[in-house]
C-alpha cells in the first residue's frame, strides 16, 4: 500500500491510507517479501493498517515474531 502521485490515474497524490483491516489473507509461493506500507509525506501518511490471520507459506504471522532486518 502506498500513497503516491500517478500522472496516468490522478493529478495530486492521494490523501492517505487509514483504518484498513485485512482478514484471512494467505500466500504460498517463492516470492514472499516483507510488505511496504508508506505514505506520501507527513500530511498524507499510512495509519491504522491491521492484518488479522495473515499466513505466509503456512506460517501464521504475528506481532511477537522477530522483524526482518
N, C-alpha and C positions, 0 to 999 in steps of 0.2 A: 504494500500500500504506500502510495506516495502522492503528496500534494505537489503539483508541478504545472508549469506553463507548457502548453502543447498548441502550436500555431494551427495545426490541422483541425483540432476539435474545439478549442476555446481561446479567446484572446487574452484574458487575465488568468493567473493561477487560481486554483480553487480556494475556498475559504478555510479548508481544513478537514480533518477526519476526527470524529468524536463519537464516543459511546457506541462502539461496534462490538457485537458478540458473535463469535464464530463457534458453532457447536458441531460435535461429531464429525470432525474432519480427519481423514486418514490418507496417508500417502505410502505407497510401496513402490520402490524403484531405486535407481542407482544415482540419481541427481539431487539428493536431499541436501539442501543448503539452508543455513540459518535465514530466517525471514528478515527483511529490512523494512521497517516502518518509519518513514521520515516525513517531516513537514517541509514546507517551502521556506519559511522564515519564522521569526518569533511570533508573528501575528497569525500565521497560517500553519498550525502545527498538528501533530497527531497525538490524541489523548484518549484514554479510556477504551483501549482495544483489549478484549478479553477472549482467550481461547478456552473452550470447555471440551474436554475429551478429545484432545489432539493426539494422534497416534502416527508415528513415523517409523516405517519398516517394523511394524509390530511392537514398537516401544512407546509406552504411554509417556508423554512429555508433561513435566510439572515444574513449578517454580523452585522446588527444592533441588533440582538437578544442577550439576556443575555447568556453568555457562561456557560457551565456546570462547576461545582466546582470540 
